[in-house]
Amino acid sequence: MQELSLRPYHGRLFVARTRKEYERGHQKLFKTPDELTCAHEGRFTGGEGKDGMWTYLIWAKAPHTLAHEVSHVVLHVFERCGIDPREGGGEPFCYMLSQLLLEART
């Protein structure tokens, strides 16, 4: 799994490369299983990690699904911080989304 920074916000984001890696990562990070039983293209989960830090975990098969799942993360981070993602013409949301996508694809 790859860990991405959510700077300047608190928390952490992990990106799993495969469905199996997602399932193993979920067990490791959250101490609960999340076995994907149907034909998912991707998955997003977030919550308090086993160490008490707010944690996100995503998996996506394709780039468009990765954008979808990362958008969930950014929207949730903004919600937790009390930020309207439409503020500033949506620029803070778009910049954070594009930075995370850039890092996730490398």
C-alpha distance (Angstrom), angle and dihedral (degrees) to the residues before:
residue distance angle dihedral
M1 . . .
Q2 3.74 . .
E3 3.81 120.9 .
L4 3.80 117.5 -145.7
S5 3.79 127.1 -164.9
L6 3.79 118.6 -116.3
R7 3.80 90.9 -160.4
P8 2.95 129.6 -167.3
Y9 3.81 87.3 23.8
H10 3.79 128.4 67.6
G11 3.77 122.5 -103.9
R12 3.76 135.7 49.4
L13 3.76 138.3 -102.3
F14 3.79 127.1 -146.9
V15 3.79 122.7 -165.6
A16 3.80 117.5 -156.3
R17 3.80 117.2 -153.1
T18 3.80 96.2 -152.0
R19 3.77 139.1 26.6
K20 3.82 91.2 -111.5
E21 3.80 91.0 49.6
Y22 3.82 88.3 51.8
E23 3.80 91.7 51.9
R24 3.84 92.6 47.8
G25 3.80 91.0 44.7
H26 3.79 92.4 50.6
Q27 3.80 90.9 54.1
K28 3.80 91.3 47.2
L29 3.82 97.0 45.3
F30 3.79 101.6 37.0
K31 3.83 102.8 22.0
T32 3.82 89.8 -128.3
P33 3.78 130.3 95.9
D34 3.80 122.7 -112.2
E35 3.77 103.8 -177.8
L36 3.78 110.9 -179.1
T37 3.78 104.0 -136.1
C38 3.80 100.8 175.4
A39 3.80 132.6 53.2
H40 3.80 99.2 -76.2
E41 3.78 121.8 175.7
G42 3.78 91.7 -161.0
R43 3.76 145.7 -17.8
F44 3.80 140.1 -145.6
T45 3.77 126.7 -163.9
G46 3.75 132.4 168.0
G47 3.74 136.2 178.9
E48 3.73 145.9 111.1
G49 3.77 108.8 -40.9
K50 3.78 121.9 -135.7
D51 3.82 88.2 -95.1
G52 3.82 93.0 54.1
M53 3.82 95.7 -106.9
W54 3.81 118.2 125.3
T55 3.80 105.3 -105.0
Y56 3.80 137.0 -173.7
L57 3.78 127.2 -162.8
I58 3.79 125.3 -171.0
W59 3.77 138.5 175.4
A60 3.79 127.5 -173.7
K61 3.79 133.7 176.0
A62 3.81 97.4 -155.3
P63 3.82 137.4 28.9
H64 3.80 93.6 -109.1
T65 3.80 90.2 52.2
L66 3.80 90.2 48.0
A67 3.83 89.0 55.1
H68 3.80 89.3 50.0
E69 3.81 94.1 50.0
V70 3.81 94.8 43.2
S71 3.82 88.6 50.6
H72 3.80 88.5 59.0
V73 3.80 89.0 54.2
V74 3.81 94.6 48.7
L75 3.81 92.6 46.4
H76 3.80 90.6 50.0
V77 3.82 93.0 47.5
F78 3.80 89.8 51.2
E79 3.80 91.4 47.7
R80 3.81 91.6 51.7
C81 3.82 89.5 50.3
G82 3.82 94.3 46.5
I83 3.80 93.5 -115.0
D84 3.80 122.2 144.5
P85 3.84 105.0 -136.2
R86 3.82 88.8 -144.7
E87 3.82 92.5 61.5
G88 3.78 116.1 112.2
G89 3.78 90.6 20.6
G90 3.81 88.2 -62.2
E91 3.80 91.6 -67.5
P92 3.85 97.3 132.1
F93 3.82 89.6 51.0
C94 3.80 93.2 46.2
Y95 3.81 94.3 46.2
M96 3.79 92.8 49.9
L97 3.81 91.8 45.5
S98 3.80 93.3 49.7
Q99 3.82 92.7 46.4
L100 3.81 93.0 50.9
L101 3.81 91.7 46.5
L102 3.79 90.7 49.7
E103 3.81 91.4 51.0
A104 3.80 93.9 43.2
R105 3.81 93.1 54.1
T106 3.83 95.2 51.5
